[in-house]
Amino acid sequence: QVQLVESGGGVVQPGRSLRLSCAASGFTFISYGMHWVRQAPGKGLEWVAVISYDGSNKYYADSVKGRFTVSRDNSKNTLYLQMNSLRDEDTAVYYCARADHWGQGTLVTVSS
Amino acid sequence: SYELTQPPSVSVSPGQTARITCSGDALPKQYAYWCQQKSGQAPVLVIYEDSKRPSGIPERFSGSSSGTMATLTISGAQVEDEADYYCYATDSSGNHYVFGTGTKVTVL
């Protein structure tokens, strides 16, 4: 069955960087575009970024554009999110998602 | 920026029908998707492409879309359907995705 497992979350100071990973299994990873979605504590879902099946197209929410970079390694069935210049408001659970399946999420806390 | 608007809350009695609306200017041209998120859990897709139901999702969940409004219907709501429900769709460019504001469904 489809499995998406995020990792790399943790506590980081404002202005620092963090890279999230998402290991995919149970489906042909290279056939699907993939998303990152986040949810701040007590808030709703916010779409962050999408990458096409081959990595050639990437789109970002305005709130993260220029700071976050989505990438993928199809040889490793892994999706990444490089997060730079982190801000307090980036604190959230980050989910890796295919259009129809979601991971369990990884918590990123930005705090001094 | 593009927005999808949902009612903050919907309450129904067990066995009754709950309807959740999602309003957005791009919906006439873009598919609507719906996910369910129970407390402390990851979201689960319940409707895709306006009205299709993934395998494993009960038949009481259905979706429709007309003009600028999409609707998720839970026919014969059960206590276990209590959750937050979010619609989502792409904007008119088809490249940026947007989530609705979310609707808390209470069944009691």
HADDOCK unambig.tbl for C-alpha pairs under 7 A between the chains (distance, minus, plus):
assign (segid A and resid 44 and name CA) (segid B and resid 101 and name CA) 6.54 0.50 0.50
assign (segid A and resid 44 and name CA) (segid B and resid 102 and name CA) 6.46 0.50 0.50
assign (segid A and resid 45 and name CA) (segid B and resid 99 and name CA) 6.35 0.50 0.50
assign (segid A and resid 46 and name CA) (segid B and resid 99 and name CA) 6.20 0.50 0.50
assign (segid A and resid 47 and name CA) (segid B and resid 97 and name CA) 6.16 0.50 0.50
assign (segid A and resid 47 and name CA) (segid B and resid 98 and name CA) 6.13 0.50 0.50
assign (segid A and resid 47 and name CA) (segid B and resid 99 and name CA) 6.76 0.50 0.50
assign (segid A and resid 59 and name CA) (segid B and resid 95 and name CA) 6.50 0.50 0.50
assign (segid A and resid 59 and name CA) (segid B and resid 96 and name CA) 6.58 0.50 0.50
assign (segid A and resid 100 and name CA) (segid B and resid 45 and name CA) 5.77 0.50 0.50
assign (segid A and resid 101 and name CA) (segid B and resid 44 and name CA) 6.87 0.50 0.50
assign (segid A and resid 101 and name CA) (segid B and resid 45 and name CA) 6.82 0.50 0.50
assign (segid A and resid 102 and name CA) (segid B and resid 42 and name CA) 6.86 0.50 0.50
assign (segid A and resid 102 and name CA) (segid B and resid 43 and name CA) 6.58 0.50 0.50
assign (segid A and resid 102 and name CA) (segid B and resid 44 and name CA) 6.89 0.50 0.50
assign (segid A and resid 103 and name CA) (segid B and resid 42 and name CA) 6.93 0.50 0.50
assign (segid A and resid 104 and name CA) (segid B and resid 42 and name CA) 5.33 0.50 0.50
